[in-house]
Amino acid sequence: MSTRCYTERVQIYYLNMARDADRRVFMEQQFSRLGLAATRIEAVARDDLTDADRADILRIDAAGSKLWAFCVTLSHIRAMRALLGTNAPHALIFEDDAVLSSRLPAFLAAYDAAPPALDLLRIETSFHQLRLKPPETALDGYNICRPYSFEGGRAGYIVTRLAAEIISSSREVRRLPHDKAMFDPYEPLPRRLRVRQLSPALVAQAQYVARGDEPRFVGAPRQPPTPREMGLHGWLQFAARAVRRDTTVAVQKAWHQYVGGAKKQRVPFLAE
């Protein structure tokens, strides 16, 4: 654990399980190379779940097939609560497979000097197409845009104290995958918060980049639950989301694209 912070206004945290020592080394080496000090947050494992936690997820998912995703959610909440235990107004939160740009320290210094008016800034890309409106503002040469579609990934983002309070106490973030609950503009939380995307991005998950020094510990893709595991409740949820996606959300996306000027684009990763 580092004993200092990069700035007094931006805390840096990364999520990591004790058993994943290789991931910890990977992240610490990056922080050292970039001159950043970060605090390790012990990620939540299944064995850490309390009876109340398990009852909570079983009310949402009768088969318990989403326990892993629920642990990830609790891990991010743990980092946000760490922020709330300090006097800092912002935190930069990473997962432990995040590849960091060499330009990140300069951007953080600019952010610290003049924080933009937002609640949640995703500084990551997964290289899928996003609908983004023209930049609202720029910071240190990077565009800050409002997204009108969703791209999975929560490996790197900046969160304010206000957003950390709202997210960590919300029910929505426990009912959906953590990244979707926070960054999908058509879900309840992002409609309450000022969520923005940085372009170019300064973070990418190791599975998406090939620089030669990326870690080789990325596991096999998680298998979707079987029909039996999903159960009737799971199928009803799946059907409701599909209908909403193909009707209400589809109309809203088309409106933002053809009337509001949001254009599909891939956010690049500025590694160097």
N, C-alpha and C positions, 0 to 999 in steps of 0.2 A: 504494500500500500504506500502510495506517495504521501509525503508529509506536507506538501505545499499545493497550492492551486495555481492554475495558469493565470487567472486574474481573480480579483475579489468579487467580480460581478458575474463571471461565468464559471460555474463548477463543471468539472468533467468527470463522468462516471462511465464505467463499462461493466457489463453483466458477464459473469463467468462462474461456472461450477468448479468446486475444488478439485473434482476428478479430471477436469479438462486442463491439465497443466500445460499442454502444448499450445492451447489457445491463449492461455494467460501470457506465456512467453512471447507469443506472436504479437499480442497487443502491447505489452510492456516495451518490446523492442521498437515498435513504431512510435510510441510516446517518447521514448528516450531519443530517438533519431530526430524527432520534430521539436524537442525541447518543451514538451507538454507534460504536465503532472496530472495524473488521473487517479481517481479512487476506485478500487475494485468493489463491486457489489456482488455478494454471493447470490447467484441465481437460484431460484426456487426449483427444487426437484420434487418428483412425485412423493417421495418419502417424507417431504417436509409439509405436505398438505395436512391440515387439521381435519377433524371430523366435520367441522362447520364448513370448511372449504369444499370437501367432497360432497356434502349435502347441497351446497350452493350450485356446484357444476351439475349434479345429477338432476336438479330441478330444471336445468336448461337442456341437458343432454342425458336422457335416461340410460343410454348405453355406456356413458362414461368415456366415449371414444375421443373426446376433446380434452382429456386431462392434460396432455402435453401442452396444448395451446393455452390452457388455463394457467399452467405453471409459467409460461412465458409472460402472460399478462401480469401475473403477480410479481414477476421479476422486475418488469418495467415500473410497476407501481412502487416497488421497494426503492428504486432509484429516485423516483419523484419525491417520495417521502424523505429521502436523504437530503434532497434540495430544500424541502420545507423545514428541515432541521437546522438550516444555516440562515444567514442574512442575505445570501446572494439572490438576485432577482431572476437569474437564468441558469439553466443547466444544459450541457451537451451530453447526450446519452448515446452510448454505443453498445451494440452486441459484439461478441468476441470473435466474429468472423469478418469484421469490417476492415476493408483496405482503405487507408487514409491518404489523401493527397498531400504532397509536400507543401502545397499552398495553404493548408488549413491554418497554421499559426497566424499568417498575415490576415486571413479573413477574420479569425477570432478577435484579433486586435482591432480591426475596423468595426466589427460588431459591438465589441465592448465600448468603443469610443462613441458610437452613435447607433444604439439599438433601434431597429425599425419597429414600426407600430404593427405588431403581430403577436400571436399567442403561441404558435407552433410552426417551426420552420424545418421542413424536411430537406436535408442537405445531401441526400442519397439518391442514386438512380439504380433502377433494375433494367434499364434499356428497353422498356416497353413504351409504346406510344401513350402519351398523355395529352389531354386537351388542356391547353394553357392559354389564358388570355394574355394580351400584350403586357409587358412588365409594368407593375405598379411603381416600382422604384428600382434603383440599383445600389449596390453596396460593394465598394472595392472592385468594381468592374463585373460583378455578378448580378444577374437579373433575379428579382424576386417577383414571382408570378402567382396568380391565383389559379389553382387547378379545378377543372370541371370534369375530371374522371379520376379513376383510382388505379394506382400501381402498387402492387404488394411490396413490402419491405419496410423494416423498422430498425435498420442497422445503424442509422445515424440521424439525429434530429436535435434541434434546440427547443427547449420548452421553457415558458415563463412560470413564475410562481403561481400566478392566477390559473393558468392552464393546468399545472400540476395538481392544484387543489381540486379543480373540477374533474379532471380525468381520474384521479386516484379515488375519488368518492362516488363515481358514477356507476350505475348499473349497466349502462350500455357497453362499457369496455369489457365487462365480464360476460356478456352475451354473444359477442362477436369476436373473431380473431382480432388481436390487439391492433395490428396495422390497419385493418379495415375500419375498426371503430374510431381510430384517430384520424385517418387520412382520406377516407372515402367521403367526398363532399355531399353525398346524398344520405348519409347517416346522421343521427341526431347530434352527436358530439361536434363534428366539424361545422354543423350549422350554427352552433353556439359560439364557436371559437374562430379566430382569424387564422386559418391554416394556409400556409404558403409553401411554394416549392422553389428551391434554389436552382439556377441554371447558369452555367454548367454546375454539375454536382461535384462535391469534394469527398464523397464516400461511395463505395460500392462493395457489395458482399463478395467474398473471395470466390464464390462459385461463378461469378459473372466476369471476372477479369483474369487475364493470363499475362502477368508481367515476369514470370519466372521465379519470383520469390513469394508468391502467394501460398498460403498453407494448403496442405494436402489432407486436412482432417475433415473436410466437408463430407458428411454422411450421405447415404443413399436417400433419395426422395421418400418422404413419408407416404405410405400407402393409404388411399382413402378408405373409410370404413365400409364394411360389407353391408348389403341390404339388411341383413339380420341385426347387425350392430346399430344401424341407423334407427330401426324400429319405426312404428307408426308416427310418433312425435317428430322424429328426425325427417321423415319423408314429407310430413305436412309443412315443416319449416322450409325444407328445400323447395317445395312447390310454391309456397308463398313468396319466397325470395325470387324465384324464377319469373313468376308473374309480374312482380313489381319491377324487376330488372327490364323485362321486355315491354312494359307498358309505360308506367309513370316515369321511371328513370330514363328510358330511351327517349321519350318526348323531351324531357328536360335537357338531356345531352344535345339533342338536335337543335333545340332553341339556343343554347349557349354557343353552339358551333356556327350556326347559320345566321343568327341574329346578333348574338353577343360578341362574335369575333374570336371565340376560343378555337385554336387550331391544334390539330394533332401533330405531335412532334416527339422525338426521342431526346431525352435529356442526356447530354454527353457527360462522361466522367473525366475531369481534368486532373489526371494523376500527377503530373509534374508542373 
